[in-house]
């Protein structure tokens, strides 16, 4: 198997200690279904093009330039060279600003993962020492890097023989949970239901195994395309799930019975909780 190409090469620096590192993509879209847009009349692929909103003419690549809409209909043009001059010093260096306990990481801010590996044999020792020290302290490193022409906040954690570098969402990109949860009420319910739900959860506890994850939508797309290729009818769609559950206690007890839980379990005392 050919190793993925590095998307960034530079140095990881913690204080006066530094080592050469490479960033390698940890995800791939190779197995995903990708569609092309076709002309319905002749079945041939069509191309996208930038069109002048005023004249309707196609604008060639040489005549295209980035623009920021400062006011309605008024744009500030920005040249490619002007953007290049704004590149951060982190273009070639991962400077570690601070370390944070792994247990305190808010996973909502984690966006896209990459692998971080030593750039060469000379960097292996320093890289390994930093990795193992972070693992022992159970901390992750905070830094920033320029990837694909943009500065990105990142988090670096030990991972087996290498490290995991993850792009972070900024605080401004996140919707505050208060704006979503404020209208969620806390009803009174029988604590027996809590115990029953706990038993059901215990029955389903397993190890985190991503190899068992399935993209059901992607699988359905593949099945549909395969049927079309063979001239067969597409598979029947999955039935819609039942909605409007009314008797939660009855549903939970039926679920327990289906899982074979609680047949000889003594009935708990009825309790109320706010």
Secondary structure, 3 states (H helix, E strand, C coil): CCCCCEEEEEEEEECCEEEEEEEEECCCCCCCCCCCCECCCCCCECCCCCECCCCCCECCHHHCCEEEEEECCEEEEECHHHHHCCCCHHHCEEECCEEEEHHHCCHHHEEEEEEEEECCHHHHHHHHHHHHHHHHHCEEEEEEEEECCEEEEEEEEEECCEEEEEEECCHHHCCCHHHHHCCCCCCCEEHHHHHHHHHHHHHHCCCCCHHHCCCHHHHHHHHHHHHHHCCCCCCCCCCCCCCCCCCHHHHHHHHHHHHCCCCCCCCCCCCEEC
